[in-house]
C-alpha cells in the first residue's frame, strides 16, 4: 500500500534493514516506515480550502516545531496540532498531533 513511501534501506547492525522515510528536499531521515499507521494515508482539507495528503506515523525524528499548539480546525478531534519542519532544511513536512496520544501527520509530497 505504501510502496512509494517505503524509503531507502538503511542497515542497522542490531535489527537488520529498516525502511526510512526521508525529507524530499534534503534527504534527512524523518521516520521509519515500520511506524506508519496502517491505512492512514488520507487527504484532508484545511480551512483555506487546500487539500493536504498525509500519512500518519507513530514516531518521527529530526523535526522541529514552531512551538504553537492549535486546537482549532484539527483533523483529529481532541488533538491539538503544531506545524513541524525538517531539522535539516527547515522545510514544512507535516504536523505533530497531541491529545489522548501523540503522533505525526507527514505530508506525502514532502517525503522521499
C-alpha positions as CSV (number, residue, x, y, z in Angstrom):
1,X,0.0,0.0,0.0
2,X,2.8,2.4,0.8
3,X,5.2,1.2,-1.9
4,X,6.0,4.8,-2.9
5,X,6.7,5.7,0.8
6,X,8.9,2.7,1.6
7,X,12.0,4.9,1.6
8,X,15.5,3.7,1.2
9,X,17.0,0.8,3.0
10,X,19.4,1.6,5.9
11,X,21.5,-1.1,7.5
12,X,21.4,-1.4,11.3
13,X,23.7,-4.0,12.9
14,X,21.2,-4.9,15.6
15,X,17.9,-5.0,13.7
16,X,18.9,-5.5,10.0
17,X,17.5,-3.4,7.2
18,X,14.9,-0.7,8.0
19,X,13.0,1.4,5.5
20,X,13.3,5.1,6.2
21,X,11.0,7.9,5.1
22,X,13.2,10.9,4.2
23,X,12.7,14.6,3.5
24,X,12.4,15.1,-0.2
25,X,14.3,18.3,-0.1
26,X,17.4,17.4,1.9
27,X,17.3,13.6,2.4
28,X,17.1,13.9,6.3
29,X,15.6,10.7,7.9
30,X,12.2,11.6,9.3
31,X,10.6,8.3,10.3
32,X,10.8,4.6,9.9
33,X,8.3,3.0,7.5
34,X,7.6,0.5,10.3
35,X,6.0,3.3,12.2
36,X,3.4,4.2,9.5
37,X,-0.1,3.6,10.9
38,X,-1.9,1.1,8.6
39,X,-4.4,2.7,6.3
40,X,-3.6,6.2,7.5
41,X,-2.8,7.8,4.1
42,X,-5.6,10.2,3.6
43,X,-6.3,13.7,2.2
44,X,-7.7,16.4,4.4
45,X,-8.8,19.9,3.6
46,X,-7.7,22.9,5.7
47,X,-9.9,25.9,6.5
48,X,-8.5,27.8,3.5
49,X,-9.6,25.0,1.1
50,X,-6.2,23.4,0.4
51,X,-6.2,19.7,0.3
52,X,-3.2,18.1,2.1
53,X,-2.4,14.4,1.7
54,X,-0.7,12.9,4.8
55,X,0.5,9.6,6.2
56,X,0.3,9.1,9.9
57,X,3.4,7.8,11.8
58,X,3.5,6.9,15.5
59,X,7.1,8.2,15.8
60,X,9.2,10.7,14.0
61,X,12.7,12.2,14.3
62,X,14.7,15.2,13.0
63,X,11.8,17.5,13.2
64,X,11.5,21.0,14.8
65,X,8.2,22.5,15.8
66,X,7.0,26.1,15.7
67,X,6.0,26.0,19.3
68,X,2.4,26.9,18.8
69,X,-0.2,24.2,19.6
70,X,-3.6,24.9,18.0
71,X,-6.9,23.3,18.8
72,X,-9.0,24.9,16.1
73,X,-9.5,23.0,12.8
74,X,-7.8,19.8,14.0
75,X,-8.3,16.9,11.6
76,X,-8.2,14.6,14.7
77,X,-10.9,15.6,17.3
78,X,-9.5,16.0,20.8
79,X,-5.9,16.7,19.5
80,X,-4.1,19.9,19.1
81,X,-1.7,20.4,16.2
82,X,1.7,22.0,15.7
83,X,3.5,22.7,12.4
84,X,6.6,20.5,12.0
85,X,9.6,21.3,9.8
86,X,12.6,19.2,8.8
87,X,15.5,19.9,11.1
88,X,17.8,19.6,8.1
89,X,16.4,22.1,5.8
90,X,13.5,23.7,7.8
91,X,11.0,22.9,5.1
92,X,7.4,22.2,6.2
93,X,6.9,18.4,6.4
94,X,3.8,18.0,8.5
95,X,2.2,18.3,11.9
96,X,2.5,16.9,15.4
97,X,-0.8,16.0,16.9
98,X,-1.2,15.7,20.7
99,X,-4.2,14.7,22.7
100,X,-5.0,11.3,24.1
101,X,-2.0,10.2,22.1
102,X,0.9,11.8,20.2
103,X,1.5,11.1,16.5
104,X,2.7,12.9,13.4
105,X,1.0,13.6,10.1
106,X,3.7,13.8,7.4
107,X,3.0,15.4,4.0
108,X,3.2,12.8,1.3
109,X,4.6,15.4,-1.1
110,X,7.5,16.2,1.4
111,X,8.7,12.6,1.6
112,X,11.2,10.7,-0.5
